[in-house]
């Protein structure tokens, strides 16, 4: 039952994360800067989570030994959020989120390299397939051409988000309550983006009711729900499996991009998405496939004796 909940939470985390463009792009189009939008996003989330903690009469206490890990996670969390939303100015949001979806491959690589997870031929094939998928996405066709600057920004988020996922699972914050961790991560992020916004002189009041509604749902759905589900999924099924369950993320993002923002969608981009999803799916199925192949080989050898 623990694994079932873990899988479900992983899917919820990825599918809600893919809704970031739906709520952020309309606000950015009003002229609000990325850093100011991110301040509102994380401040509102921190207020919501803080209210939940107070309602549950839960302690806000953090162990001293957890503070360095928590500060590091806040930093890379901010980098991920900033570069991902910045990339929307250069490439279609659906493509940006799909490239970002390469992070499960990096998570797997980190877990294999530093934490002794087994590396298989299936994992290698998945990595090659994912790289090919990104290449197809970057090519585009006609109006779907993609700026390399935007691709670079998203590739940065691939690594920072992967480190965040592994860090939640393998650092000292692993034992923290998911709601409390979400509170401090979003509170820290809001503080950093407030300082960044004021230093750049890009502070903007919320321009309209519709922008306020979008900011609220940006804080609620792809931030509070997504991050809380992500943290709880990591604790239940691990970093690699949670990352791979992110297959709903590009599906959600591309769907929003096409049907809400009328973004271009080419044959090569479709093939790229299929390759990336197939590559990451192969990672999660690799153990089962290896087990079945071993069983077939053993059965064949027994028959040959």
C-alpha positions, 0 to 999 in steps of 0.5 A: 500500500505504501508503494501504491501511494508513492506511485500515485503521489509521484504522478500527482506531483509531475502532472500538477508541475506541468501546469506552471505555464498555465498560471504563470504565462498570463501574469508574465504577459502583464509585464511582471518580472520573473523574480517578482512572480516567483516571490508571490508564488512562493510567499503565497505557498508559504502562507498556505502551508504555514496556516496548515501547520498552525491548524494542525498544531505542528511544531516548526522546529528544525534540527540544527544539523538539518539547516545546511542541507535545507539551505542548499536545497532552497538554493537549487530549488530557486535556480530551478524555478527561475531558469524554468520560467525564464525559458518560457520567453525563448521557447514554447512552454510545452517544449521547455517542460518536456526538456526539463523532463530529462531530470529522471535520467540525471537522478538515475545517474546520480543514484548509480554513481554516488549511492550504488544503484545498479546500472544496466544496459536498459539505463544506457539505452534510456539515456541515449533515447532521451538525448535523441529526444531532446535533439528532435525537440530542439530542431523544430519545424517552421514556427516551432524553431527553438532558441538555444538560449532557452534550451540552455536555461532548461538544461540547467534546471534538469541538473538542479531539479535532479539534485533537489530530488536526490537531496530530499532523499539522501540528505539530513532533511530526509526525516523532516515532515513533508509539510514542514519541509515544503514550508521552509523551502518555499519560505526560503525561496520567497525571501531570496526572490524578494531580495532579488526583486528589490535589488533589481528594482523590478517590484510590481504590485499584483496588477489585476484580479485575474493575475491575483487568481492566477498567482493563487493557483500557481502557488496552490497547484504546481507549487504546494500540491506538487512539492508536497506530493513530490516529497512524500513520493520520494520518501515512499518509493525513492528518488529514481522511481519518483523521477521516472513517474514524472512522465505525466509532466511533459504530457500536461505541459504540451497539452496546455501549450497547444490548447491554451497558448496555441503553441506550434507543434511539429512532427519532430517535436512529437517524435522527441516527446515520444522518445523521451517518455519511452526512454524514461519508461524503460528506466522504470521497467528495466528491473522487470525486463532484466528479471524476465530475460534472466528467467528466459535465459535460465529456462533455455539453458535448462532445456538445452541440458 
